[in-house]
Structures are given as structure tokens and as C-alpha cells.
Amino acid sequence: MASFEVIGGKALKGEIVPQGAKNEALQILCAVLLTDEPVTISNIPEIRDVNKLIELLRDMGVKVGKLSPDTYRFQADAVNLDYLDTPEFVAQGRALRGSVMILGPMLARFGKCQLPKPGGDKIGRRPLDTHFVGLEKLGGKLTLEGKDFYRISTEGRLHGAYMLLDEASVTGTANIVMGAVLAEGITTIYNAACEPYLQQLCKMLVRMGAKINGIGSNLLTIEGVERLGGTEHRMLPDMIEIGSFIGLAAMTGSEITIKDCQIQELGLIPDTFRKLGIQLEFRGDDIFVPAQEHYEIATYLDGSILTISDHTWPGLTPDLLSVLLVVATQAKGTVLIHQKMFESRLFFVDKLIDMGAQIILCDPHRATVIGLDQRNQLHGITMTSPDIRAGVALLIAALSADGRSVIENVEQIDRGYQYIDKRLTALGAQIRRL
């Protein structure tokens, strides 16, 4: 396993461009299975999870052409259904959580799909019930082999249905939408996810010939069509990476400009950082973060302690809570971080406590952070990255800390952040990949 050696305590400066959105890519790439015509996608991030998914599509028979470093052309006109029965497919599917996104397109176009239970971050239970319940309502028949191998099939076309999702799952909604666009009749999805990345998927499908109403809301109405055509699509910048760079600037007292942010798609992210006292300036579509010696956590109007919690869109994304928690360790004031969705995502705080942070882990979902107000720097330690988001949060902590840190298992960070060591080194960070 690779590691990062980080020498912290250095102010950074410069401009950085966010990568394409990882969570959008995993949906958009699987949508190419819905047509036999070429689909060109740009602003694709060069990260492990996305590269593995492209490799999976190629091995399934999708023609893949790399037009530039971030642009690919896909054509799924010769998908090999027999490949789904091979040990190689099982191994690929098991290693990548994004593999679950092939279910809807494959069922809609080919009438069947199978998949081992996907892998991914160890951040708590992540059930797939919403995916399968929705696809079953469209006419899919699910069988479970053992505890972790799924087969789903249909006789003839899927058929439209009304459904009220038990949770506004982003990937669940995406899978159901991709199944419904080729189904016969009308599908109504209530309590649908409406994140910008889901909106991007819907807009792409409409350009391919799908009929979808209610994009951007939690009530989608889809009139199925017989076939879809090709299209071109450009992905949004990654909002989680943008938030990570804001947090990095604050923790290291750095002046950083984040370029081409699509600010209107960031939702509550900028205002949440402002609640921690971080100054942000919008310059066109760029975000300028000035160097700050101190930043102070806001309180509620009655003076009570601020709570920052995650929620489905348009609430705050859970993927940024790890970064926000780290940023709060050097603020002035106290904040309660409430991670509602995943019960194991806060368990990385023991590393921050070892670095000198003042954090009380109340339970698996809540942590109280007492900010040090830059009076005492964190100090470097050796630690392991448990998942993508905790990994980058620990990297931010190490860059702000006094002395040398070693972060092991950085493959987790590589899954979600493109060339992060090289890009931060260009800003003045001292990071060495071991």
C-alpha cells in the first residue's frame, strides 16, 4: 500500500481547478449502456473508482475511446452479456460500489443483469433495497443467490409504475430513472433524489431522447420511449473537492483561488463554511479564499452551540462532514457535527485526537468539536485512511500540523481525488508519495 509523507505547517498559495464530479461520473458512465449510439463525455476525473468503472464497461464489450485526458467516447453496440457470468466480472463488481449503477440500464435494454454485492467505503450499512424495490415495481424479478449475489430479469419491456421511495437515495433514484426511460408507459417517482448530479443525468437522458418532467424536484414523471440515441455531455466540477479546498485554505491559513466552481450548483456548502467563520469571495465563477489567522464559529441567535448536520439535497451533503469537522478543530468556538446517514463515518476522529484536537465522540453519529483557535497546532502522527472523505480530511489535518505525518492506505484517497499530491504540491504543499 502507498503512503503520503506530509510535512505540515506551511501556508499554500495559488490557483487550483476542481476535477470532474466523481459521484456524477458513476451514474453518467453507466447511462451509456442505454443506447447503441456513441456517447461522448468530458470532464471525467482520473481517479481509481472511475477508471475501474470504465475498465468494467470495456470488459463488458463497450467500445471506449480516449479523445483527450478528460474526454472519452463510448459505444455500447456490442455488449457481451456472457461476460456477466465470468469470475472476472464478479471480482470487478465486488471491488467497486459504482458497479451497482449498471443494474437499471442493463435491465431496461437487455432484460437482465446480475451483480455481486458491491464494495466501497466502510462507513456503515449501505443497503441496496431502494434500487431493487424500484426496479421490481417496474417489472424486474429479483432472485438472491447466497447472501451477496443478485440476479434481476424481466420478460419483455419494463412497465411504468407509481412509487414512493422509502429514502431519497441518489444512486437508487438514478438506477430507477435509467430503468424507467425505456419502460412502457408512465413512471412516477415520489421522494426522488434531486441532487445536481441526478439532475445532470436526467438532462443527459433527455438529450438522448428520454421524456422526463420534474427535473430538480423530488417528483419525477417519466414517459418511456422505445430507444435512446447518442449525445455529448460535460460533467460538473466536484463539489466535495471544492469544499475540501476551502477547508484546506482555512486550516493552513492559505490564500487559494478555486477556479470554475459552478457556484450555483454548490447549495449550502459555501454558507456552511461561512458559519465556521471562513471568508469566501465569489469572483465570477471562481471562489477566492483569503488567508485568515483566525476564524470563529457562529452560534444560533439565542447563543446556543451551532449544529452542522447532513441531509438529502438541498441539505448539506454528508460527504463534506469529515472536512468540516477537521476545519472546526482550529476555529474559535464549539460545534456539534451530526452525521445522520452513516454510523461509521466519524470513527476517524481518534486520529485527530491523537494529533491534539479536542473532540468528544458522543456516539457513532455525533461529535462535539472544541476549537483550538490556532493557539495549539495539531502535531504530526502516523495514521491510516479509512475511507475517501476521512482520508482527505486527515490529509488536510496533516498539512496544517506541526511536523511530519504519514498517512497510510492512500489508495482510499486516490479513489476520489485526482493526483491530489501533485496538485497540492503545486500550491506549495510538502507531500511525498512513498
Secondary structure, DSSP 8 states (H G I E B T S, - for coil): --EEEEE-----EEEE---B-HHHHHHHHHHGGG-SS-EEEES----HHHHHHHHHHHHTT-EEEEEETTEEEEE-SS--GGGGGSHHHHHHHHH-GGGGGGHHHHHHHHSEEEEE------SS----HHHHHHHHHTT-EEEEETTTEEEEE-SSS-B--EEE-SS--HHHHHHHHHHHTTSBSEEEEES----HHHHHHHHHHHHTT-EEE-TTSSEEEEE--S----EEEE--B-HHHHHHHHHHHHHHT-EEEE----GGG-TTHHHHHHHTT---EEETTEEEE---S--B----TTS--EEEE--STTS--GGGHHHHHHHHTTSBSEEEEE--S-TTTTTTHHHHHHTT-EEEEEETTEEEEE--TTSS--B--EEE--SHHHHHHHHHHHHHSBSEEEEE-THHHHTTSTTHHHHHHTTT-EEEE-
